[in-house]
């Protein structure tokens, strides 16, 4: 059985410091929702989501409305 890897970059984020605390902009929330809808329709049945601990990446992953793992490595 093979494995597919899909890389999903975080959506548009607000400017700010510290970088890890930047939140998604209103545009970013719309982008994340649109991409999450597409992914949900096209991903295979068995998939997992991993995100960095940055706020914007967690907010992007939240658009999928599934549990995800925060990878601190």
C-alpha positions as a Markdown table, in Angstrom:
| # | Residue | x | y | z |
|---|---|---|---|---|
| 1 | Unk | 0.0 | 0.0 | 0.0 |
| 2 | Unk | 1.4 | 3.4 | -0.9 |
| 3 | Unk | 1.2 | 6.7 | 0.8 |
| 4 | Unk | 0.3 | 10.1 | -0.6 |
| 5 | Unk | 1.6 | 13.3 | 0.9 |
| 6 | Unk | -0.3 | 16.5 | 0.4 |
| 7 | Unk | 1.4 | 19.7 | 1.6 |
| 8 | Unk | -1.1 | 22.5 | 2.4 |
| 9 | Unk | 0.5 | 25.9 | 3.1 |
| 10 | Unk | -1.3 | 28.0 | 5.6 |
| 11 | Unk | -3.7 | 30.6 | 4.3 |
| 12 | Unk | -3.2 | 34.4 | 4.2 |
| 13 | Unk | -2.1 | 35.6 | 7.7 |
| 14 | Unk | -2.0 | 39.0 | 9.4 |
| 15 | Unk | 1.3 | 40.8 | 9.8 |
| 16 | Unk | 2.9 | 40.7 | 13.3 |
| 17 | Unk | 5.5 | 39.6 | 15.7 |
| 18 | Unk | 6.1 | 37.1 | 17.0 |
| 19 | Unk | 5.7 | 35.2 | 13.8 |
| 20 | Unk | 4.4 | 32.1 | 15.5 |
| 21 | Unk | 1.4 | 34.0 | 16.9 |
| 22 | Unk | 0.2 | 35.5 | 13.6 |
| 23 | Unk | -3.5 | 34.7 | 13.0 |
| 24 | Unk | -5.3 | 34.2 | 9.7 |
| 25 | Unk | -6.7 | 37.3 | 8.1 |
| 26 | Unk | -10.4 | 37.4 | 7.1 |
| 27 | Unk | -9.2 | 36.5 | 3.6 |
| 28 | Unk | -7.2 | 33.6 | 5.0 |
| 29 | Unk | -10.2 | 32.2 | 6.8 |
| 30 | Unk | -12.1 | 32.2 | 3.5 |
| 31 | Unk | -9.1 | 30.6 | 1.6 |
| 32 | Unk | -8.8 | 27.9 | 4.3 |
| 33 | Unk | -12.5 | 27.1 | 4.2 |
| 34 | Unk | -12.5 | 26.9 | 0.4 |
| 35 | Unk | -9.5 | 24.6 | 0.3 |
| 36 | Unk | -10.8 | 22.5 | 3.1 |
| 37 | Unk | -14.0 | 21.9 | 1.2 |
| 38 | Unk | -12.0 | 20.8 | -1.8 |
| 39 | Unk | -9.8 | 18.5 | 0.2 |
| 40 | Unk | -12.7 | 16.9 | 2.0 |
| 41 | Unk | -14.2 | 16.0 | -1.4 |
| 42 | Unk | -11.0 | 14.7 | -2.9 |
| 43 | Unk | -9.0 | 13.1 | -0.1 |
| 44 | Unk | -9.0 | 9.3 | 0.2 |
| 45 | Unk | -11.0 | 7.7 | 3.1 |
| 46 | Unk | -8.1 | 7.3 | 5.5 |
| 47 | Unk | -6.0 | 10.4 | 6.1 |
| 48 | Unk | -4.3 | 12.3 | 8.9 |
| 49 | Unk | -3.5 | 16.0 | 9.3 |
| 50 | Unk | -0.3 | 17.3 | 10.9 |
| 51 | Unk | 0.3 | 21.0 | 11.5 |
| 52 | Unk | 3.1 | 23.1 | 12.9 |
| 53 | Unk | 2.4 | 24.9 | 16.3 |
| 54 | Unk | 2.1 | 28.3 | 14.6 |
| 55 | Unk | -1.3 | 29.8 | 15.2 |
| 56 | Unk | -2.0 | 30.4 | 11.5 |
| 57 | Unk | -1.3 | 26.8 | 10.6 |
| 58 | Unk | -3.6 | 25.5 | 13.3 |
| 59 | Unk | -6.3 | 27.9 | 12.2 |
| 60 | Unk | -5.9 | 26.7 | 8.6 |
| 61 | Unk | -6.0 | 23.0 | 9.7 |
| 62 | Unk | -9.1 | 23.8 | 11.8 |
| 63 | Unk | -11.0 | 24.5 | 8.5 |
| 64 | Unk | -11.0 | 20.8 | 7.9 |
| 65 | Unk | -13.1 | 20.3 | 11.0 |
| 66 | Unk | -11.1 | 17.2 | 12.0 |
| 67 | Unk | -8.7 | 16.4 | 14.8 |
| 68 | Unk | -5.0 | 17.1 | 13.9 |
| 69 | Unk | -1.6 | 16.5 | 15.3 |
| 70 | Unk | 0.6 | 19.4 | 16.2 |
| 71 | Unk | 4.2 | 18.5 | 15.1 |
| 72 | Unk | 6.8 | 20.3 | 17.2 |
| 73 | Unk | 9.8 | 18.6 | 15.6 |
